[in-house]
Amino acid sequence: MNLFHLLDQAATRFPDHGAVYLGADRVATYAELRLRSLRLAAGLQRDCAPGARIAVFSENCPQYVELMFGIWAGSMVFAPINAKLHPKEAVQILEDSGAEIAFVSAKLARGLAPELPGSGAAACRLVVVGSPDHEAILAPEPLVHVASDPEALAWLFFTSGTTGRSKGAMLSHRNMMAMTVAHLADMDSADETNSLLHAAPMSHGSGLYMPAYVARGARQVVPVSGGFDPEEFMDLCGIHPGVAVFFAPTMVQRLRVHAETTGRRPQNLQTVIYGGGPMYLEEIRKSLKIFGNVFVQIFGQGEAPMTITGLRRRDYEGADDALLGSVGYPRSGVQVAVVDPDGTPLPPGEVGEVICRGDVVMGGYWNNPKATAEALRGGWLYTGDMGSMDERGCLTLRDRSKDVIISGGTNIYPREVEEALLKHPGVAEVCIVGQKHAEWGEIVVAVVVPEPGAAVEPADLDAHCNAHIARFKRPKKYIFAESLPKSNYGKVLKRELREQLPPIEA
């Protein structure tokens, strides 16, 4: 089944129901959204063959919804790019994916265009979202027949790897449908009286939940700011019915602090799905007290999108600390195990690597057979996360075998930042580690060994990072050292470095 059929069925059942909103204003009904999506599909087919990758590099906007479903209706591959990325990083994804067209916001297009000449992505056509060029792609007559191959590639989800190069998780329509059905079965019983409010990036978690809520005829609400502003969020909750939202834990904390400070509470807030980083026990208890029992938690990866384990709303009722500090139980249609280095399942309580299998698991990495073979073994996805199962079948994450730092719900890979800093002439060695932080979950810390005689300042390194990587990956703290602790094999001892980090100043 092609995911477009979720929209088609919703539009047949609820043609005049509001489908897309910008703030308080309705942008399209379900009938109008279906028509524009089919016109876009027909227009794309004039220039692109089935299977073509179509990139979207934009902040949240109403057009995101029709772009996603129009690309699918045209039997093409939706390849979203995080709007926070540096233009150089976006170009690398365009190169890797071989995208033929990139729909780009006007703001991001200004930074992206100078990076394209001379790159492997130079042939990619840039179309500014909402521009006359965008409207010109829409064919006068909508596409009549939509192909339905569940194994066809639907979403090419690029996530940075520990090697510093992006890896594209290949998600088929079957993978995405398994994710959609599991969400409706486990986490939220949405219907046409609900709204999905896109305060988090539509290129990632918030967008991945769009098919589930479109399938049920719910509203897709995009804030006018395009992102998360607590006061704006409060206002929109008072306007739209049955609000569901995907938040990183830091966003939950910001909303909670805002509610405590102002005395306001979000009306019509029904479901807060959180994931993408650690939620501390104290924070979830405070948030439950302020907002009530509206929370569900998910643990997943781009390779098994949003769907490995989770905690339902009901699981929070009378939950003990062990349950609240966990990532919950295996999701519907997903088998989860904890194994030793040989792949042997471990008994409850023992720590090992978390693996999973099911229809939600990706088919592999785009043009990367080596990484695919490492991640997919014997039908299982090896997540790289370390954890343990208890006697109840509840999973608790203990550490990450991959060195990913999760700051504000966004994955940051040390190797990328290290490689950027090592381009600075005054840096001899550098090691990037994460440090726990009450607001961000973790922050990026750079331990730098300067070149002999070099006078290196944090401001200089900040400017250097801004020229090579996205701002959110830039270290929030620099520590200068004469050397890095290393093992007998020359490997930097990151655990020892973390233990030596000075405390964060209040």
Buried (B, 14 or more C-beta within 10 A) or exposed (E): EBBBBBBBBBBEEBBEBBBBBBBEEBBBBBBBBBBBBBBBBBBBBEEBEEEBBBBBBBBBBBBBBBBBBBBBBBBBBBBBBBBBBBBBBBBBBBBBBBBBBBBBBEBBBEBBEEBBEEBEBEEBBBBBBBBEEBEEBBBEEBBEEBEEBBEBBBBBBBBBBBEBBBBBBBBBBBBBBBBBBBBBEBBBEBEBEBBBBBBBBBBBBBBBBBBBBBBBBBBBBBBEBBBBBBEBBBBBBBBBBBBBBBBBBBBBBBBBBBBEEEEBEBBBBBBBBBBBBBBBEEBBBBBBEBBEEBBBBBBBBBBBBBBBBBBBBEBBEEBEEEBBBBBBBBBBBBBBBBBEEEBEEBEEEEBBBBBBBBBBBBBBBBEBEEBBEEBBEEEBBBBBBBBBBEEEEBBBBEEBBBBBBBBBBBBBBBBBBBBBBEEBEBBBBBBBBBBEBEBBBBBBBBBBBBEEEEEBEBEEBBEBBBEBBBEBBBBBBBBEBEEBBEEEEEEBBBEEBBEEBEEBEE
